[in-house]
Amino acid sequence: MTDLAADLALALELAERADAVSFDRFRAVDLKVTTKPDRTPVTDADRAVERVIREGLAAARPEDGILGEEYGTATGTGEGARRQWIIDPIDGTANFLRGMPIWGTLIALAIEGVPVVGVVSSPALERRWWGASGLGAFVLRTGPAPETDARPLRVSGVRDLADASISYNSLPGWDDEGRLDGLLALTRAAWRSRAIGDMWSYMLVAEGVIDVAGEFDLQPYDMAALQPIVEEAGGRFTSVDGAPGPWHGSALATNGHLHDAVLALVARDDASDEIALAPDEEE
């Protein structure tokens, strides 16, 4: 029997350890930055944070699988693919290395490919968000003056795009996918549009501060922790084409009321007859 409360408690404990490592390296003058083969930046902090989380999981959940951005996949000693921890040690590395505070550590647990636990911790923003299936979603202020009681998260009640605030992350990302016209249609239909970016956009959806967030060029570790938080706050989380889960290279999070309308505006011309594949079918 799966004890998600215990798994969530472990993820929160690991996020606390990760924050101590990442925040110590934030704006450090000796931060080491290199470029990965895909031309994305990586810092010594990314690798150090992932090592800390993996060490904690190896001690507490040696039977579970792991998928991490920096050190790849480990199958564990038991259920492996059925229970997989998915880690992005620093989501928003480009922000991190420039000294911008919009970055955080993402820790998720997926069971049979479905994310059921998610923790997003951003020490520079002094916030930690979390959610688990059936257990709700919450946010807590961290930092020098931390809150003692977490606040429940709830998405907005906005039902009309004309009243909605959206975040699209970046124009080039949509343009590269040939979806810029759809994005422009969405921004014209919405009340306000901003490119807030990275994990914060999705947490603002969960908080009810904005109503829609979406982007392309994503990996599962960019999204897995976001899904349970958004969904437990009452929202919806799919790909930009409506496929479930974090396995399809893009994300669309909404307050639920607006999801179908957004999907219709940003749909590809050839998307109507597509059938979403499960993670194992894609592979």
C-alpha positions as CSV (number, residue, x, y, z in Angstrom):
1,M,0.0,0.0,0.0
2,T,1.3,3.4,-1.0
3,D,1.6,6.0,1.8
4,L,1.7,9.3,-0.1
5,A,1.8,11.2,3.2
6,A,5.1,9.6,4.0
7,D,6.4,10.1,0.5
8,L,5.4,13.8,0.6
9,A,7.1,14.2,4.0
10,L,10.3,12.8,2.5
11,A,10.1,15.1,-0.5
12,L,9.7,18.1,1.8
13,E,12.6,17.0,3.9
14,L,14.8,16.6,0.7
15,A,13.7,20.1,-0.5
16,E,14.9,21.6,2.8
17,R,18.3,20.0,2.3
18,A,18.4,21.0,-1.4
19,D,17.6,24.7,-0.5
20,A,20.6,24.8,1.9
21,V,22.9,23.8,-0.9
22,S,21.4,25.8,-3.7
23,F,20.9,29.1,-1.8
24,D,24.5,28.9,-0.6
25,R,25.7,29.0,-4.2
26,F,23.2,31.6,-5.4
27,R,25.1,34.7,-6.6
28,A,28.4,33.1,-5.5
29,V,31.3,34.8,-7.2
30,D,33.0,31.4,-7.8
31,L,29.9,29.7,-9.3
32,K,31.1,27.2,-12.0
33,V,29.1,27.3,-15.2
34,T,29.5,24.9,-18.1
35,T,27.4,24.0,-21.2
36,K,25.8,20.7,-21.8
37,P,25.7,19.0,-25.2
38,D,22.2,20.4,-25.8
39,R,23.8,23.9,-25.3
40,T,21.9,24.5,-22.0
41,P,23.8,25.8,-19.1
42,V,24.6,23.8,-15.9
43,T,26.2,25.0,-12.7
44,D,28.0,23.2,-9.9
45,A,24.9,23.9,-7.8
46,D,22.7,21.9,-10.2
47,R,24.9,18.8,-9.7
48,A,25.4,19.3,-6.0
49,V,21.6,19.7,-5.4
50,E,20.8,16.5,-7.3
51,R,23.4,14.6,-5.5
52,V,22.0,15.6,-2.1
53,I,18.5,14.5,-3.2
54,R,19.7,11.2,-4.7
55,E,21.6,10.4,-1.5
56,G,18.5,11.0,0.5
57,L,16.4,8.8,-1.8
58,A,19.0,6.0,-1.8
59,A,18.8,5.9,2.0
60,A,15.1,6.3,2.4
61,R,13.7,4.6,-0.8
62,P,16.4,2.4,-2.2
63,E,13.8,0.3,-4.0
64,D,12.4,3.3,-6.1
65,G,13.6,4.5,-9.5
66,I,15.0,7.9,-10.1
67,L,15.0,10.2,-13.1
68,G,17.1,13.4,-12.7
69,E,18.1,16.1,-15.1
70,E,21.9,15.9,-14.3
71,Y,22.5,12.2,-13.6
72,G,19.9,10.4,-15.6
73,T,17.9,7.3,-14.7
74,A,18.3,4.7,-11.9
75,T,16.0,1.8,-11.7
76,G,16.3,1.1,-7.9
77,T,16.4,-2.3,-6.4
78,G,12.7,-3.1,-6.4
79,E,9.6,-1.6,-8.1
80,G,11.7,0.7,-10.2
81,A,9.6,2.0,-13.0
82,R,6.4,1.7,-11.0
83,R,7.6,4.2,-8.5
84,Q,9.9,6.8,-9.9
85,W,11.2,10.0,-8.3
86,I,11.7,12.8,-10.9
87,I,14.1,15.6,-10.0
88,D,15.0,18.9,-11.5
89,P,17.7,20.2,-9.1
90,I,17.4,23.8,-10.3
91,D,14.6,24.7,-12.6
92,G,15.5,28.0,-14.1
93,T,19.3,27.6,-14.2
94,A,19.6,30.5,-16.6
95,N,17.9,32.7,-14.0
96,F,20.0,31.2,-11.2
97,L,23.4,31.9,-12.9
98,R,22.3,35.5,-13.7
99,G,21.3,36.2,-10.1
100,M,17.5,36.4,-10.9
101,P,15.4,34.8,-8.0
102,I,12.9,32.9,-10.2
103,W,14.3,29.4,-9.8
104,G,13.6,26.4,-7.6
105,T,14.1,22.7,-6.9
106,L,11.4,20.3,-8.2
107,I,10.9,16.9,-6.6
108,A,8.1,14.6,-7.8
109,L,7.0,11.0,-7.3
110,A,5.3,9.3,-10.2
111,I,3.6,5.9,-9.7
112,E,3.1,4.0,-13.0
113,G,3.8,7.2,-14.9
114,V,1.4,9.4,-13.1
115,P,2.9,12.2,-10.8
116,V,1.2,11.9,-7.4
117,V,3.5,13.9,-5.2
118,G,5.1,17.3,-6.1
119,V,7.3,19.7,-4.2
120,V,8.6,23.0,-5.6
121,S,10.9,24.9,-3.4
122,S,12.3,28.4,-4.2
123,P,14.5,29.7,-1.4
124,A,15.3,33.0,-3.3
125,L,11.5,33.7,-3.6
126,E,11.1,32.4,0.0
127,R,8.3,30.0,-1.0
128,R,7.7,26.3,-0.9
129,W,4.7,24.7,-2.6
130,W,3.6,21.1,-2.5
131,G,0.7,18.8,-3.3
132,A,-0.1,15.1,-3.3
133,S,-3.1,13.2,-4.8
134,G,-6.0,13.3,-2.3
135,L,-4.0,15.3,0.2
136,G,-4.4,18.9,-1.2
137,A,-2.0,21.5,-2.2
138,F,-0.3,24.1,0.0
139,V,2.3,26.9,0.1
140,L,4.5,28.1,2.9
141,R,6.7,31.1,3.3
142,T,10.3,30.1,4.0
143,G,13.4,32.3,4.6
144,P,14.3,34.5,7.5
145,A,10.7,35.0,8.7
146,P,9.1,31.6,7.9
147,E,5.4,30.9,8.4
148,T,4.5,28.1,10.8
149,D,1.2,27.2,9.1
150,A,0.9,26.3,5.4
151,R,-1.9,28.0,3.4
152,P,-4.1,25.8,1.1
153,L,-3.9,26.6,-2.6
154,R,-6.9,27.2,-4.8
155,V,-7.0,28.2,-8.4
156,S,-9.0,31.2,-9.6
157,G,-12.7,31.1,-10.5
158,V,-12.2,33.0,-13.7
159,R,-14.5,31.5,-16.5
160,D,-14.0,34.0,-19.3
161,L,-10.8,34.4,-21.2
162,A,-11.5,38.1,-21.5
163,D,-11.0,38.3,-17.7
164,A,-7.9,36.0,-17.6
165,S,-4.3,36.6,-16.9
166,I,-1.8,34.3,-18.8
167,S,1.9,33.5,-18.8
168,Y,3.4,32.1,-22.0
169,N,7.1,31.9,-20.9
170,S,8.7,32.9,-24.2
171,L,7.7,33.9,-27.7
172,P,10.6,32.0,-29.4
173,G,9.5,28.7,-27.8
174,W,6.0,29.0,-29.4
175,D,7.4,30.3,-32.7
176,D,9.9,27.3,-32.9
177,E,6.9,25.0,-32.6
178,G,4.9,26.8,-35.3
179,R,2.4,27.8,-32.7
180,L,2.9,31.6,-32.6
181,D,-0.4,32.4,-34.3
182,G,-2.2,30.4,-31.7
183,L,-0.4,32.1,-28.8
184,L,-1.2,35.5,-30.3
185,A,-4.8,34.6,-30.6
186,L,-4.8,33.6,-26.9
187,T,-3.1,36.8,-25.8
188,R,-5.7,38.8,-27.8
189,A,-8.5,36.9,-26.1
190,A,-7.1,37.3,-22.6
191,W,-7.1,40.3,-20.3
192,R,-3.4,40.3,-19.6
193,S,-0.4,38.3,-20.8
194,R,3.1,38.1,-19.3
195,A,6.2,35.9,-19.8
196,I,6.8,35.1,-16.2
197,G,8.5,31.8,-16.9
198,D,9.8,28.6,-15.3
199,M,8.1,26.9,-12.3
200,W,6.7,30.2,-10.9
201,S,4.1,30.6,-13.6
202,Y,2.5,27.3,-12.6
203,M,2.6,28.0,-8.9
204,L,0.9,31.3,-9.6
205,V,-1.9,29.3,-11.4
206,A,-2.2,27.1,-8.3
207,E,-2.4,30.2,-6.1
208,G,-5.1,31.7,-8.2
209,V,-3.0,34.7,-9.1
210,I,-2.9,33.9,-12.8
211,D,-5.3,31.7,-14.8
212,V,-3.2,30.1,-17.6
213,A,0.4,29.1,-18.0
214,G,2.0,27.2,-20.9
215,E,5.2,26.6,-22.8
216,F,7.1,24.2,-25.1
217,D,10.6,22.5,-25.1
218,L,10.1,20.8,-21.7
219,Q,11.4,17.6,-20.2
220,P,9.5,15.4,-17.7
221,Y,11.6,16.7,-14.8
222,D,10.5,20.3,-15.7
223,M,6.9,19.3,-15.2
224,A,6.3,16.3,-13.0
225,A,6.3,18.2,-9.7
226,L,4.0,20.9,-11.0
227,Q,1.2,18.6,-12.0
228,P,0.0,17.3,-8.5
229,I,0.2,20.9,-7.1
230,V,-1.9,22.4,-9.9
231,E,-4.4,19.5,-9.9
232,E,-4.8,19.4,-6.1
233,A,-5.4,23.2,-6.2
234,G,-8.4,22.5,-8.5
235,G,-6.7,23.1,-11.9
236,R,-5.9,21.1,-14.9
237,F,-2.4,20.2,-16.2
238,T,-1.8,18.7,-19.7
239,S,0.4,19.2,-22.7
240,V,-0.4,22.1,-25.0
241,D,-2.3,19.5,-27.2
242,G,-4.3,18.2,-24.2
243,A,-2.3,15.0,-23.6
244,P,-2.2,13.9,-19.9
245,G,1.0,14.0,-17.8
246,P,4.5,15.4,-18.2
247,W,5.6,13.2,-21.0
248,H,4.8,15.1,-24.1
249,G,7.3,18.0,-24.3
250,S,5.0,20.9,-23.4
251,A,2.8,22.1,-20.5
252,L,-0.5,23.8,-20.2
253,A,-1.9,24.6,-16.7
254,T,-5.1,26.4,-16.1
255,N,-7.8,26.9,-13.5
256,G,-9.8,24.2,-15.2
257,H,-12.6,26.5,-16.3
258,L,-10.5,27.9,-19.2
259,H,-8.7,24.8,-20.3
260,D,-10.8,23.7,-23.2
261,A,-11.0,27.2,-24.6
262,V,-7.3,27.6,-24.4
263,L,-6.7,24.3,-26.1
264,A,-9.0,25.3,-28.9
265,L,-7.2,28.6,-29.5
266,V,-3.7,27.1,-29.6
267,A,-4.5,23.9,-31.4
268,R,-2.4,22.9,-34.4
269,D,-4.4,22.6,-37.6
270,D,-3.6,18.8,-37.8
271,A,-4.2,18.1,-34.1
272,S,-7.9,17.1,-34.2
273,D,-7.4,13.4,-35.0
274,E,-4.4,12.8,-32.7
275,I,-4.6,10.2,-29.9
276,A,-2.6,10.8,-26.8
277,L,-0.1,8.1,-26.0
278,A,0.7,6.8,-22.6
279,P,4.4,7.2,-21.5
280,D,5.3,3.5,-22.2
281,E,3.6,3.7,-25.7
282,E,5.7,6.8,-26.6
283,E,9.0,5.0,-25.8
